[in-house]
Amino acid sequence: MTTTPFDPASFQEFRFTTRSLDPDGTVTLGYALGDHTFTERFTIPVPAGGLADLARFDGILALLHWCAGVSYYKTAAPPLVAFDEPGGAPGPAAAALLEALYSEGLGEFAVVNALPALPRPSFGAPDRPPLPPAPTDPTRVLVPVGGGKDSVVALEIVRRAGLPFELFSVRNDEAMQRTEAVAGVPRLIATRELPLAQLKQLNAEGALNGHVPITAIVSCIALLTAAANGFDAVALANERSASQGNQVYDGVEVNHQFSKSARAEALLRAAAAEALPGVQLFSILRPASELAIGRAFSHFPAYHQAFTSCNAIFRLDPDLRAASWCCECPKCRFVFLILAPFLGPDELRAIFGRALLDEPEQFEGFALLTATGGHKPFECVGEEEECLAAIELLADDPAWAGDEHVVLRRLIDEVLALHGRDPRRAANALALNADHAVPANLIGAATELLGG
C-alpha cells in the first residue's frame, strides 16, 4: 500500500472551524488544515434532564476548543491560525494562554521533530497577560484524578478540609476505578473521542507527531463539567516540581510538564476566569515537591495497591496502553525513587511487582533523573535536586543498606559522589513554599498533610 506524502511545510494556516455543546453533554469540535478536516468529540456528565441555558457555557466551550486544537495543529505546526467559528478570536487572557501552549507547550515536540525553532503562532495576546484573580474560598470542589499518587493526596487534602467534593476523570481506566473505590467518593466521568485512525494515516504520510500540553485540555473539560454540575472549583494535583524544565532549545527552557507548571497554571486561571466566571481553578499541591507528596502518600496505605502513576496507561492508542506499572520508563523509576525513603523495600516490591533498585540494568535510567549522563528525561518526573535528596535519604536508611540494592549502591557511590552531599538538600526539597493559589479554606489542610 502506498501513501500520499504529507508535507508539513506546505501548510500555512490552521483553522478553528466549528464547535457545539448539546443538552446531553456532547461536545463537538471542528478544525481544518488545508483540505484536511478534523472532528473531536467529548461527552461530559450532566444532571438529569440535561443542560439548560447552553449560552452560559459559551466561554469555556470556546477555551476547550482552542486548547484541544493543539492535537491537530501539531501535524504541520503552520505559522498562522484563523478562526471561522462564531465568536472569532480569543480574549486577552485566553490568547496569552494559547500562545504559550502552542509554543512552550510544544517545546518537546519541537525538540523531538528537530524543528529549527519552536512554533510561535499569534493568537493576538497583549504584551502583558492579564493577571489571574486572587483565590476565593470554594464551597464544592471537583478533583480530577488519573489514578496516581498526586491526585490521591489532592483528594485527601480536600477531604481533610471538610469541603464537599467529588472526583472527575477523562476516561475510566482501572487505576481510576480503584482510586474511586478506595476514596469512597462519587466520580464524574467524561470521554474523549479523537480521530485516531485519521491521525495515524497522516503520520504515516509524513505528518508531525509528538507530545502536547494535555493537562490544559483535561483542565478545560474539568471546568466545563464543574460548571454543568454545580461545582465552584476545580482542584488540580500539579506540584512545584512540574515547573522545572528538561533542556534549553531555541532559547527556551523546554518542559515536558509545561501545562502543569506554575506559569501555565497562572495563565489558565486567568483564561478560566475570563471564560467562566464563578468556577475557579487552582493546584492544591503547588506548594510541594514530588518528594513531599511521596511522603504524604506513604501515609495512605489503602491506596498503595490501587494507584498507578506510570504514564503508559494514558497512551491514546489502546493497543499501546499499559494496564499497570511497566517498570521500564522514567516515570516508574522516579516514583519508585521518591517513595523509597518513606516505604521499605518489601512494600515497594509489593506495589511495583519488581525491585527496581536491585536491577543493574536500571542504573542509567535512575542516574538520568539527576541529569547525570544527559538531560532530565522528557517525562513527568521531578526536580533533579529532589532525586539527589531521595538518594541521600536512602544512603542513611538502614532499611536500604543491603548489598542486593545494587543500583542504589552505584547511585550513592557514583552519582551522589559526583554531585556532592548537601546537609540542607533533603530539608529544602521537602519544604513547602508560598508560591501558590490555594484558597484559604484549603491551605491549612494542605500544609498539614504535605508538611510531614
N, C-alpha and C positions, 0 to 999 in steps of 0.2 A: 504493500500500500504506500503510495506517495502522498506527500502533504504539500500544500501551497505555502511557500515561505511567508513568514510574518516578519516584517522589517520594522522594529520599533522606531527607528529614526524617520520613517516616512509619515508618522503621525504628529500633528502639530497641536491638536486640541482634544481635550477630554470634556464631555458634556454631561451635566446632571439634567435628566430629561423629565421624569415623572415620579410622583410619589402619592401614596394614598394610605389611609387608615380606615378600615371598615368597623362597624359597631361590634363585630365578633372578635376584634383584636387582630385581624390580619393586616399586616403592613406589607405594601408592595413598593419597591424602589427600582427606578429605571435609570440606566446610564448608556452612553454611547461613545464609541471611539471610532471615528470614521464610519465605515459601513457596519461595524460590529456593534451590536446592542446587547446589553446585559440586564437581567431581571433578578432581583434578590427578594426573598420573602422572609418575614418574621411572623410568628404568631405570639401574642402576649396573652397571659391570663387576664380575664376581665370579670367584673361582677355579674351575677345572674341578671339576665335581661339585656346585657351588652352595654356598650358605651353610648352615652348621650352627649350632646354638645361637643361634637368632634372638633369644632373650631378651636377649642381651648388647648388642643394638643398640637396645633399647627407648628408652633415654635420648636418643640422638642422633636417632632417628626422631621422637620427640616434639618435639625442638627444631626440626627441619626442618619439621614440621607447623605449628608455631606461627609460625615466621618466614615460611614461604611463604604463610600465610593473608592477609598484608597485601595481596596482589594482588586479593583478593575483598572484604576488609573495606573497601577504598577506594571501592567502588561506592556506598556510602552513608555510611561513616565514622560509625556509630552510637556512642552514648556508652558502651555496655556490651558486654562479651564474656562468653561462657559456654563451659563445657567438658563435652561429652556423652561424649567418648571415655574409654576405660578409663585410669585413672591420674590423672584430674582435673587440677587446676590446676598450673601450673609451680612448680618450686622457687625459692628466693630469687634465685639468680643468673640463671636464665632469666627470671624475672619482671622483674628490673631491665633486662635487655636488651630485652625485649619492650615495656616501657613507653617506652623510648627509641625503638625502631624505629617503633612505632605513633604516635609524636608527633613528635619531632625528625626521624625518618626520613621523615615525611610533611610536612615543613615546606614544601618546594617545591610539593607537591600542594596544600597549603592556600593558598599564595600564588596559584597559577595558577587555582584554582577560587574565589578571593575568599571563602574561608570566614571567618567572624567570628573564629575562633580556631583554633589547632592542635588536632587530635584529641588527647584525653587519656584513653583507656580504661584502667581499672585492671586489672592482672594480679596484684595482691597483692604488689607489690615492697616490701621492707623500706625503712626510712628511709635506711639505709646499705647500699648494694650490697656484696656480698662482693667482696673483692679477688681479682684473678687470681693464680694461683700463679706463683712465680718460674720462669723458663725453665730447662729442663734440656737437656743435650746429646742431640740426636736421633741415631739410627743409620741411619734410612732415611726419606727425605723425599719427599713428594708436592708438586709445584709446579704450581698452576693456571696455565694460560696462556690468554690471549684473542687472541693474535696480534699484540699491541702491543709497544712498546719496553720497557715496565716489566717484563713477565714474562720477556722475553729477558734483561734484566740480572739478574733474580732467579735464573733457572736457571743462568746463568753464574757467579754467586756460589757457588751450591751445588756446581757442578762444580769451581770453583777450590778449595773447601774439602775436596774429595776424598771427599765423602759419597755413598753410593749414592742415586740418585734417579730418579724417573720424572715424566712430565708428566701433567696432568689438564685436561680441559675439559668443559663442558656444551655440547653441540652439536659439530659437526665442520666448521666454516667453513673456507674456503680459506686464510685467513691463519693459522689454527691448524695446518692441514696443512703449510703452508710453514715455519712455525716448527719443527714437529716434524722435518721433513726436514733443515733446516739443523742443528738441535741434534743429530740422530742419537741420540735418546733415545726409548724407548717412551712412548706416551701412552695413558692410560686415559680412555675417552670415556663420559660419561653423557648421557642425553637427558631432555628435559623436555617434557611434553605438557600444555598448558593448554587449557581450553575456550574457544578464541579466538572461535569463532562465537557462543557464548552471550554472552560479554563484549561483543562488538561490537553485538549486538542490544540488550543492556541499555543500552549507551552511547547508542544511537540513541533509546532511550526516555527518557533523562534521567539515567542513572546517572553518577556522577562518575568521572573518569579522571585519570591523572597519574603522575608519577614515583614509583617505590617503591624502598626500600633493597635493591637487587638483590644487592649484594655479600654481604650477610648470608645470603641464600638460597643463593648459589653456595658460600659457605664451609661451610654445613651439609652440602650434598651432597658436597663435597670431604672433609669429616671422615668422613662415612659410608663413602665409597669407600675412604678411607685405612684405616679400621678393618677393612673387609671384605677388604682385600688386603695386610695385614701391614705398613703404614707406621706409624711412631710420631710423625710430624709433618706438618703442612701449612704450607708456607711461602708466604704471600701476598706480593703485589707492591704493597702500598699505601705511599705515600710521605708524608713530613712535610707536603707541600703540601696534601694532601687534608683536613687539619684546618681550613683556613681557609674560613669561610663566605662567603655571597654578599650577604645583606642581613638586616636585623632585621625580624621580623614577629611580632606578638603577644608582644613582649618576649623573643623567642628569636632567636639567630643562626641563620638558615636556611642550610643547607649542602647543596648538590646531592649532594655526596660524603659525606654523613653516615656511611653504613655503611662507608666506607673510612677514617674519621677515627681518630685515636688513642683518643678516648673510646669510640667504638663497638668498636674492637679490644679494649680492656681489658674491656668488658662481655661481648663474645663469647668471649674467652679464659676468663673466669670461668664463663660458661654452658657452654662446651665441657668444662671440667674437671669440672663438676657432672654433665654428661650422659654423658661418655665418658672415664673415667679411662684413661690410657695413650696417648692421642693428643693432642699439644699443637698449638696454632695460634699463629702469630705472623706479623708482616710483616717480611720481611727487608730491605725498602727504607725502613723507618720513619726511620732517621737522616737521610735525604737529601731534598733538594728535587727537584722535577722538573728543574730546571736541571742539578743534579749528575747525575741519572740520564741526561739527554740527553748530557752529556759522556761518561759511561761507555758509553752505547750507541754513540757515534760510533767507539769502538774495535773494533766488531764488524761490519765491512763485509759479511760473509757474510749478515747478516740484513737489510741495507738495502733489498734488493729483495723481501724476504719479508714484512716486517711491515706491518701497517695498524693505526693507532690511532684511526681515525675511528669514532665510535660509531654511525654509520648502519648499520654491518654487523651491529649487535646488536639491531636492531629486532625485536620479537616477530612482527610481521606480515611474512611473507615477501614480500608484494607491495611493501612499503615498504623492504625491506632492500637496502643497497648492497653491492657486491662489493669495493670498494676505496675510496680517498680520494675524498670528494665535493668537497673543496676549497672548500666554501661555508659550513662550520659553524665555531663557535668552537673545537672540538677540533682540526680541521685547521689552523687559523691558529695555535693555541697550539703544537702540535707543530712546525710549521714554524719558529716564532719561537725556541723554545728549542733547536732543533738548529742553527739558523743560525750561532751563534758557533763551532761545532765542525765544521761541514761547509760547504764552499763553495757558491756559487750554482748551479754546474753539478751538483753532487752532489744538492742538494735538488730541482732541476728533474727529475733522473732518478728520484728517489723519488716525487714527487707528480705528475709529468706536467705541472706548471704552475709558474710563478714567482710565488708569491702576493704577495711584497713588491714586484712590478713592476706589479700590477694596481690602478689607482687606486680602483676601487670597493670594494676590501677595506679601505680605511683605517679607517673607523668600526668595523669588526669587530675589527681589531687594537687600536685605541685602547681599546675596551671591556675588553680583557684587563687593562688597568691601571686599570679603573674610571673611565676618562676618558670622560665623556659618558653615564654611567649606572652601574649596579652591575655587578659581575663576572657574566658570563653563567652561567645555570644549565646547566653542562656540566662535564665532567671536565677542568677547566683549573686551573693552579697559582696561586700567590700573585701578587698584584699587584706586589709588590716584585721578585720574580724575573723578571717580564716586563720591568719597568723595567731590571733588571740586564742582561737579554739585549739590550735596545736600546742600553744604554751600551757593552756589549762590541762590538756591531756598529758603533757610531759611531766606534770607534777601530780598526776592522779594515779594512786596505786592500783586502781581497778584496771588501768590500761598499761600496766608495766610489763606484761608478759612478752616474751620473745616472739610469740606467734603473730603479733601485730606488726608484721614486717614493714608494711607501708608507713605506719606511724613512726617506727624507729627511724626510717630514712627521712621522713619529714622533719623529725627533730634534729637528726644528725647533719642533714644537708640543707634543707630549706630554712629552718629556723636559725641554723648557724650562719647562713648567708645573709639573712635579714637582721640578725641580732635580736636578742631578747630585750624586752622593754617592760619594766615593772608596772608601768601605767597602762599597757596596751589592753589588757582584759577589762579593766575598770572603765577605760574610755569607750571601748566597744559596747559595754553593757549599759552605759549611762544613757539616760533619756535627754532629749533636747526640747527646746521650746519653739522650734520652727514647725508649727503645725496649725491646723484649723479645726481641731477637735472641740466641739461645743463644751461649755462649762459644766453641763449636767452629765457629761460622759468622761471628762478628763480625770476626775478622781478615781473612777474605776479603772481607767486605762493605766494611770500611774501606779496604782496599787498592784495590778497584775503584771505589767511589763517591768516594773522596777524590782522584781525579785520575789 
